[in-house]
């Protein structure tokens, strides 16, 4: 199993950060500029989370191929 770099965030941590950003935006307490910055940060986090999910999907598909060829 490939090791993650220490600076790579965990999927669960990314989701938690995204949820916090969404809550802050939805609260209506942020100004427009702060909301936009939070939205931008959220889109970056979502891209990171999707990349992690894509890697996990590839690993599962690879395992399934290995198992079916046995």
N, C-alpha and C positions, 0 to 999 in steps of 0.2 A: 504494500500500500504506500503511495507516495506521501512523503511528509509535507506538511504545510509550513510555509515560512512563518516565523514568529510574528511578523507584522501583518500577516493575512488575517482579516477578521473572520470570525465564525459566522455561519449563516444565521444562527439564532440571535447573535448580537446585532447583525444588520437589521433583522426584522424588528427587533426591539427599538433600535434607533429610528427606523422608518415610522413605526407606530407613534413614537414620541413626537416626531415632526408633524405627523398628521393631526394628532391631538392639539398641538400648539396652533397649527393653522386653523383648525376647525373651531378653536375656542373664540376666535374673533378678537383676541387681545393683542395680536401682533399687528403692526402697521403694514402697509402695502409692501414697502421695500423689504421688511423682515420676512413677510410671507413669501415673497418671490425668492429670496435667498434660501429660505427653508425648503421651498419647492425644488429649487435647483439641487440642493444637497440631497434631497430625497430621491431625485432621479438618478444621481450618481450612485447612491446606496442600492437602489433597485437594480441597476446594471451589474453591480458587484454581486448581489444576491442571485441574479439570474445566471451569471457566469458559474457560480458555485453549484447551482442546481443543474446546469448543463453538464458540468464535470461529473457530478454524481450520477446523472442519467447515463452518461457514456460508460461509467464504471459498471453500473448495473447491467447495461446491455452487453458489455464485454463478458461479464460473469455469466450471463444467460447463454451467450454463444459458446463459451467454454463448457458449460454444463451440458448443453445439447449435443456437443460434439463428442462427449465422453461415452 
